[in-house]
Amino acid sequence: MASLIVGAGFSGAVIARELAEAGLPSTVIDSRDHIAGNCHTERCAETGVMVHRYGPHIFHTDDAEVWDYVTSRATFMPYRNQVKSTARGAVYSMPINLHTINQFFGRTMRPGEAQAFIASRATPPATTPAANFEEQALQMVGPEIYEAFFKGYTEKQWGLSPRALPASILKRLPMRFNYDDNYFSHRFQGIPEQGYTDLVARLLDHPAITTQLNTPYDPGMAAGADHIFWSGALDGYFGFCLGRLGYRTLDFERFTDTGDHQGCAVMNYPDPDVPYTRITEHKHFAPWESHERTVCYREYARAAGPGDIPYYPIRLSAEQTLLAEYEALARAEPNVTFVGRLGTYRYLEMDVTIREALNTARAFLAGRAR
Ligand code: UDP
């Protein structure tokens, strides 16, 4: 009997591939009309630009095996994520680096001077562990930079006061006292030349894998499968019987232009009176291509309702309690493994998703071999 893999994103595709290479057949179903989940990329018919339909995805990792795994299946082009931020009428460099600090304060400080300068403004002193996002920001960058670059953006992104959010969200971002403006600190970084959907298609391209799109899961399907790998929403598997886990969703307002609209891939808008968080210009995610026209997305965040696409798990204390209850139900399901961002209700980068999918498939195969 074949395994049933619910969801044709990275989790599902990697597990299907690992099973197939070990001789085990699987059927991968997805309710959408395309593979690759929220990493899906497609060429815009109007401009020819490769668009990241559900928002920008830049592959970055320190995991050499995962990097080999993806780069042996698709050509990755070098890419360095250099984000800009328009705040209070000026354009700055993100993540916060020496250029941002010197420009913002109108200074010409060297690294050590800037470090001492920021430390003198940090409140409370950097030795105190931060209890929430705001405290983390005040310790890391001081009140002026926090107010200009983080407070408004975070309120828009999460719909909550930064005092209600965990410090871990900000810890994803580096803070540098040099002119390195690489958004990520990982050893390997790139974007697949033909897009993520092509990469996922390559993973699924195996005689032992059957992929069915436009196919929502139906509990009746379980009888025909020896095991289910579930990468859909954890609460969705249980029919939301205990209530809904909270997500932020994104609305994209698409527009086109000629030439180069904003000169970079990602422009953040932290000012509170601008309703969107950022504008992404997709041709800049493929600088090896050339297009006369350009396509941009204004990005708006809001609470996800039923039927909306879930993006960011919220994971505040109310969700943590509900999550623990759903996790208990999940543990009691003998033939179902919950995987990926939605299946485990965690913020997961693509590389971690692939690493966990590899580990899940290997543990499953080792269990069968015993
Ligand atoms: N953030 C911010 N201002 C920025 C960029 C990020 O306040 O210009 C905050 C925001 O709360 C965001 C978090 O830092 O959710 C993590 O940023 P990251 O770029 O990792 O966000 P993601 O790519 O996950 O949307």
Boltz pocket constraint, residues with backbone or C-beta under 6 A from the ligand:
constraints:
  - pocket:
      binder: B
      contacts: [[A, 85], [A, 94], [A, 149], [A, 150], [A, 151], [A, 153], [A, 154], [A, 157], [A, 169], [A, 170], [A, 172], [A, 173], [A, 268], [A, 270]]
      max_distance: 6.0
